[in-house]
Every structure is written in C-alpha cells, then in structure tokens.
C-alpha cells in the first residue's frame, strides 16, 4: 500500500476506512499518463446563411484552409447550408478541429464546434447573400479539475495531449485524475486539491484508484460517468440522463462514505 498523499491528509474518516482513502489516491499504479488541463472555453461558430443568392460563391476560411461552394440558379438557403457542411466535413484539416453540425432544413444555418477546449481560431465568411455571416461564441467548461474524476482526451496544447472533464456520451476516456504531492502544506485547502487550467495532470489509465462517486456502488456494479447535469467526471452505478457507460472500469470493492458525506469507490482501471 503506497503512502497517502498529504494534500488531503487532514480529512477525517470513519474508523472502518483502514486505507485512509481520499479522491485520487492511487492504490496500485500500472500506467499513468500526463495531460494538460486545457482550460475554460470551447469555441463554437454559428454560420448563418441568410438570404439565398443564386449563382454565387459562398466561402469559409479558417486554419489556413479555404472552402467554397457556388449556388445554382434556383438556390435555397437549406441547399447552400448543406453544401457548405459537406465541403467542410470533407476538408481533413477543418474536420479534425471542428465538429460540423447538420444544416437546418429551412434556414441552412449550422454550427462549427471545436473538438477540444482551450482552442480559438478565426473563422471568416466571404461572398454569399445578405445575412451570410459567422458568429463566434463559447461554452464554459470548469477550468479546475479535481482528483479522482474521470477525464477525457481533448486535443493537444503545444504538442502535449490535452485533457478535460467529460461532455458527451461519445467521449474518449483518458482515465482518472491522480492526487499529487505538489500542494502547499500544511495549509492546503479543498480548492488547492485540484488541477487548474494549464496544469499538467497525472491521469491513471491502468491501475487501481479511489474515485469520487455520486451514489453508493456495489462491487459487481456496471460503472457510468457523468458528462452533464451534475458533477462532471463522477462515477455512478446507475444509468440515466447525462451519464454514459464506462468501458475498462470495474469496482474493486463496494464504495465507502467519508464523515463529510463524500462517497468514494476503489476502482480497477484497464484502458488501452
């Protein structure tokens, strides 16, 4: 049994908690990878087609790539939007950085959502008819990622793999955040016990680790992760809205409850 991490060593546990468990405590380590916490925002670009213009070029430029289609002489906004979506998806550079939604069946409008957080680049429209435009927005993702949470793979930053809290049922799971010894002692707080935006995170992909759970978990339970509607990255034993099944995770034993009400479960992780 490895020595506990002292970042949260001042918590009080039930006497039966012989392991003195806390979130992110590695019980057994086979493989731990390093990811950068990618930060707070996800770029989202709304493309408005506006009034359809016949026999007109519609162009989008981003990431050094220019995609253009030309409308026919009886064009509709829906046709123009669908043609732009197809052209953008066919561009490997743009498609690797943006998820392109389907075009609206009436307005032709669609959205380009960045595939990773902490990513921001210009998207410029030219040509087209009245109202053809790109509008940048951003959705907020918690910048701080606590220990013992499931995190996902999310692009790269300066050549370093990026990690983030889950956001969909199709996420590619990186593993579980491992508690580190790099906290200010002896007066570390719960806020300190987390990875901030830009921090290098230790993420266990194979081994055994104490995970934060949103409910009690039996030893034979199928595990799920929370990607919306609650504390992102927590595990659970029940399915439901905002949760998705975890492949390569199984409870090593039944969950325990700390004196402060926190539920922890020791989990065996075996990811590729």
Protein Blocks (a to p, Z undefined) as FASTA:
>chain_A
ZZddfklmmbccdfklmnopaehiafbdfbdcddddebjbdcdddddebjadehiacddd
eehiacdddddfkbcfklmmmmmmmmmmmpmklmmmpccddddfklopacdddfbehiac
ddddeejiehiacddddddddfbdcehiacddehjeehiacddddfbfkbccfbjcdddf
kbccfkbcfklnccdehiacdddfbdcdddddfbdcdfkbccdddfehiaehiacfbece
hiacdehiacfbdcdddfkopacdddddddZZ
